[in-house]
Amino acid sequence: MNLTLHVWRQKNERAAGRMVRYDARDVSEHMSFLEMLDVVNEGLIAKGEEPIAFDHDCREGICGSCGFMVNGIAHGPQPGTTICQLHMRHFKNGDVLYLEPWRAKAFPVVRDLVVDRGAFDRIIAAGGFISVSTGSAIDGNAIPVPKRNADISMDAAACIGCGACVAACPNAAAALFTGAKITHLGVLPQGQPERYNRVLKMAVQAKEEMFGNCTNIGECEAVCPKLIPLEVIARMNRDFIKGSLFDRPLSAASE
Amino acid sequence: MQLDSKLPTGPIETAWDRTKFDMKLVNPANKRKYGVLVVGSGLAGASASATLAELGYNVSCFCFQDSPRRAHSIAAQGGINAAKNYQNDGDSVYRLFYDTVKGGDFRAREANVYRLAQVSVNIIDQCVAQGVPFAREYAGALSNRSFGGAQVSRTFYARGQTGQQLLLGAYQALERQIGAGNVKMYPREEMLDLIVIDGNARGIVTRNLITGKIQTHIADAVVLGTGGYGNVFYLSTNAKGSNATAIWRAYKRGAAFANPCYTQIHPTCIPVSGDYQSKLTLMSESLRNDGRIWVPKQPGDKRPPHQIPEEERDYYLERRYPSFGNLVPRDVASRNSKAVCDEGRGVGETGLGVYLDFADAIERLGKQAIRERYGNLIDMYERITGENPYRSPMRIYPAIHYTMGGLWVDYRLMSTIPGLFVIGEANFSDHGANRLGASALMQGLSDGYFVLPYTLGDYLANSKLGKADGSHAEARAAESGVADLTKRMLSIKGKRTVTSFHRELGKIVWDYCGMARNAPGLEKAAQTIAALREEYWNSVNVLGEGGELNQSLENAGRVADFFELAELMCLDARERNESCGGHFREEYQTPDGEAQRDDEHYSHAAAWEFAGVGKRPVLHKEPLQFNYVHPSQRSYK
């Protein structure tokens, strides 16, 4: 099949960007979307033009490196699928595709389709962990975890940190990402001691990173390649309210 | 060069404890005065960085990805072994040790493997405490399954995403230390050279992948956890960015490279579909627990699978290896797939594939049970191929997956350059000539959480390192060397892309140094690679500039190193005149086609010392001794 691509080209964070038109010829239906771009890039290099920059690594849908908008949809039209796992059999001859980077204040464009998602790491660094230093753990089976909780935890822990939820959200909120980590740790017995403190710290950090507020629109869930449920945001909000009431920092007097 | 493996003497059961007791400690108040550079943020690098920072060292961690959470450990699917014996099925530290030494075809050090089996139990405890959501039984206990080549259920797993969950555990521990200011994280920063001052590894040169800035970092020790070199084959199950540049440039600075020819071909990957293919996708071999592997009995049988009656199918693994059946180790399964395809019995358009069939398991356990066990893998298969494995069998074919070779390290994980430590897949140590399933995650975390933090302290406590900074002549020289190399690659402006060279190189390595090798082929390959390397430096085309994000430039440096490494692999494979584990030399096989070792002449690790590009490196041999598990021909019949 033959496709027409309009791709966002931007030399660096400060430069102005623009859409540039490319033809993708003789695309096989067995190619992945990124392999189609690889072929376009090989053609560009042969013509002496700089290739389109995009983040990618594992190409198995698990590392979370890849992702951009295809006709306004994060990771393209196939639900529950990262762009690296999207295959060209889902497109047809003559399709016109617009490729743009994630758009969010917290994710500045680095080049072309590449953005800086360092804000996600800083949210995790603020509290997205259980504080257990190496060597201080008790026997694994000394902490029974009901299967149901283990499953809820795993569903949330499947988040790959790609940023599609932020890109799809009209508010550019990081609620699905943050809620996923809070749910992953918050439904496990190991996560209880820091549960409320964790949510306060992470939510404050998300605000400082210039992510917006969640207004329960649900675009994030619709584009999440790992199908993280909206429920994780409800869990986060509940823990946040409870934490705000009962887990505020101790006053100077009590220390 | 002297190889001193510093192996402990005395009973193996207490060797690691005695070694730890003999190690010198660093005063807690002094730890923060020591700087440690950790390159790589996968299971080994992230766990080491976090643990060293918890101990109080001043740690800097580097990764080329945009976040430490993206390292390729994340893609490991199946599980992690530990000798917990929670299933009461007769497992023990000794049995895990025994299985691993045997599985490695008697080409690993006993003491290393024993230690690995010992600390495996601590790893599970640590990961559970971090909140890794391992699979559970209904009553809340940890669930286990058996995994490729093991007859006990000792594998812990988190659906088909165990690597992801273990890495997120280590990543979160690392982020906790970053947040606390104990680790300085450098994402999108690629190591391009090692700085050796007065014989000790003291720093690295990096290039910032966004700004192109070339920088030196000086510290008291350097740790490489940069993974394996499977991408030398171009098509592999590794991430596109996985590369050998860090270990290769350390090799060129004097670190010995051991057993480069030991590469693992994984039996269950999705077959190649076309020339544009950029990578291969692994299907976890846990699928072999319930899937049955078969091909048609008749060569050239092109009927669709459901039209081939039971009696015309050859379940060749079950037939040849009745006691292990579909669960034979990876090297054996891969070679058998190749053999049936070579006989013209392969399936799919290319004839390079075999069936992995769940029909029996679905009938026995129900579709729901299969979906629970393998749902995400089956979905992934369907996404890539457009075929539904619940209805028709999967097609699979072997692909390069893991490299057992790597930088030589002693029992304390230090390379032949004092102060340069190598952990995880980047070193050569624990898997011998073949790695068993679910033991890569175990080794990465063992090195990072429980071995390196002790041995590194002992090195620092015993060394008297002088003051050094980026103005040292060695640091300056390394820095300008990197700048010159970058300029050189950008100035060639030839006719061919980096990827086209890489693809051609990979094909040579796969054809001649892949699943089966022979002396004339290896000699031919070495020559062809050398010629192609010449051409590369004359006619590669790298566009753009050095002072910006330039993915072609990054790739060009990595491929340049793969060329040199590929030559070394062929040389090592040529010199090892025996078959063992993943290294199968056609000249050395038993009458029924199994690998034939030569313990009399090759019971050693081959450590190569760099002598200059295009010059023959110097071979050093570290003899292996087996006092507990006596070498025998591996039999899975």
Boltz contact constraints between the chains, C-beta under 6 A:
constraints:
  - contact:
      token1: [A, 28]
      token2: [B, 274]
      max_distance: 6.0
  - contact:
      token1: [A, 30]
      token2: [B, 273]
      max_distance: 6.0
  - contact:
      token1: [A, 30]
      token2: [B, 274]
      max_distance: 6.0
  - contact:
      token1: [A, 31]
      token2: [B, 276]
      max_distance: 6.0
  - contact:
      token1: [A, 35]
      token2: [B, 276]
      max_distance: 6.0
  - contact:
      token1: [A, 35]
      token2: [B, 278]
      max_distance: 6.0
  - contact:
      token1: [A, 38]
      token2: [B, 278]
      max_distance: 6.0
  - contact:
      token1: [A, 39]
      token2: [B, 276]
      max_distance: 6.0
  - contact:
      token1: [A, 42]
      token2: [B, 497]
      max_distance: 6.0
  - contact:
      token1: [A, 45]
      token2: [B, 497]
      max_distance: 6.0
  - contact:
      token1: [A, 50]
      token2: [B, 543]
      max_distance: 6.0
  - contact:
      token1: [A, 50]
      token2: [B, 544]
      max_distance: 6.0
  - contact:
      token1: [A, 53]
      token2: [B, 549]
      max_distance: 6.0
  - contact:
      token1: [A, 53]
      token2: [B, 551]
      max_distance: 6.0
  - contact:
      token1: [A, 57]
      token2: [B, 70]
      max_distance: 6.0
  - contact:
      token1: [A, 57]
      token2: [B, 239]
      max_distance: 6.0
  - contact:
      token1: [A, 57]
      token2: [B, 240]
      max_distance: 6.0
  - contact:
      token1: [A, 57]
      token2: [B, 241]
      max_distance: 6.0
  - contact:
      token1: [A, 58]
      token2: [B, 75]
      max_distance: 6.0
  - contact:
      token1: [A, 58]
      token2: [B, 239]
      max_distance: 6.0
  - contact:
      token1: [A, 59]
      token2: [B, 279]
      max_distance: 6.0
  - contact:
      token1: [A, 60]
      token2: [B, 75]
      max_distance: 6.0
  - contact:
      token1: [A, 60]
      token2: [B, 281]
      max_distance: 6.0
  - contact:
      token1: [A, 62]
      token2: [B, 74]
      max_distance: 6.0
  - contact:
      token1: [A, 62]
      token2: [B, 75]
      max_distance: 6.0
  - contact:
      token1: [A, 62]
      token2: [B, 164]
      max_distance: 6.0
  - contact:
      token1: [A, 63]
      token2: [B, 70]
      max_distance: 6.0
  - contact:
      token1: [A, 63]
      token2: [B, 74]
      max_distance: 6.0
  - contact:
      token1: [A, 65]
      token2: [B, 70]
      max_distance: 6.0
  - contact:
      token1: [A, 85]
      token2: [B, 383]
      max_distance: 6.0
  - contact:
      token1: [A, 89]
      token2: [B, 386]
      max_distance: 6.0
  - contact:
      token1: [A, 110]
      token2: [B, 210]
      max_distance: 6.0
  - contact:
      token1: [A, 111]
      token2: [B, 549]
      max_distance: 6.0
  - contact:
      token1: [A, 121]
      token2: [B, 67]
      max_distance: 6.0
  - contact:
      token1: [A, 124]
      token2: [B, 175]
      max_distance: 6.0
  - contact:
      token1: [A, 125]
      token2: [B, 175]
      max_distance: 6.0
  - contact:
      token1: [A, 125]
      token2: [B, 178]
      max_distance: 6.0
  - contact:
      token1: [A, 125]
      token2: [B, 179]
      max_distance: 6.0
  - contact:
      token1: [A, 128]
      token2: [B, 172]
      max_distance: 6.0
  - contact:
      token1: [A, 129]
      token2: [B, 172]
      max_distance: 6.0
  - contact:
      token1: [A, 129]
      token2: [B, 176]
      max_distance: 6.0
  - contact:
      token1: [A, 130]
      token2: [B, 130]
      max_distance: 6.0
  - contact:
      token1: [A, 130]
      token2: [B, 131]
      max_distance: 6.0
  - contact:
      token1: [A, 132]
      token2: [B, 129]
      max_distance: 6.0
  - contact:
      token1: [A, 132]
      token2: [B, 130]
      max_distance: 6.0
  - contact:
      token1: [A, 133]
      token2: [B, 54]
      max_distance: 6.0
  - contact:
      token1: [A, 134]
      token2: [B, 51]
      max_distance: 6.0
  - contact:
      token1: [A, 134]
      token2: [B, 449]
      max_distance: 6.0
  - contact:
      token1: [A, 137]
      token2: [B, 125]
      max_distance: 6.0
  - contact:
      token1: [A, 137]
      token2: [B, 126]
      max_distance: 6.0
  - contact:
      token1: [A, 137]
      token2: [B, 129]
      max_distance: 6.0
  - contact:
      token1: [A, 139]
      token2: [B, 125]
      max_distance: 6.0
  - contact:
      token1: [A, 140]
      token2: [B, 124]
      max_distance: 6.0
  - contact:
      token1: [A, 140]
      token2: [B, 125]
      max_distance: 6.0
  - contact:
      token1: [A, 140]
      token2: [B, 128]
      max_distance: 6.0
  - contact:
      token1: [A, 140]
      token2: [B, 142]
      max_distance: 6.0
  - contact:
      token1: [A, 141]
      token2: [B, 141]
      max_distance: 6.0
  - contact:
      token1: [A, 141]
      token2: [B, 142]
      max_distance: 6.0
  - contact:
      token1: [A, 144]
      token2: [B, 140]
      max_distance: 6.0
  - contact:
      token1: [A, 145]
      token2: [B, 136]
      max_distance: 6.0
  - contact:
      token1: [A, 145]
      token2: [B, 140]
      max_distance: 6.0
  - contact:
      token1: [A, 146]
      token2: [B, 140]
      max_distance: 6.0
  - contact:
      token1: [A, 147]
      token2: [B, 136]
      max_distance: 6.0
  - contact:
      token1: [A, 147]
      token2: [B, 138]
      max_distance: 6.0
  - contact:
      token1: [A, 150]
      token2: [B, 133]
      max_distance: 6.0
  - contact:
      token1: [A, 150]
      token2: [B, 136]
      max_distance: 6.0
  - contact:
      token1: [A, 153]
      token2: [B, 133]
      max_distance: 6.0
  - contact:
      token1: [A, 154]
      token2: [B, 133]
      max_distance: 6.0
  - contact:
      token1: [A, 157]
      token2: [B, 133]
      max_distance: 6.0
  - contact:
      token1: [A, 161]
      token2: [B, 69]
      max_distance: 6.0
  - contact:
      token1: [A, 185]
      token2: [B, 131]
      max_distance: 6.0
  - contact:
      token1: [A, 188]
      token2: [B, 131]
      max_distance: 6.0
  - contact:
      token1: [A, 190]
      token2: [B, 129]
      max_distance: 6.0
  - contact:
      token1: [A, 190]
      token2: [B, 131]
      max_distance: 6.0
  - contact:
      token1: [A, 191]
      token2: [B, 131]
      max_distance: 6.0
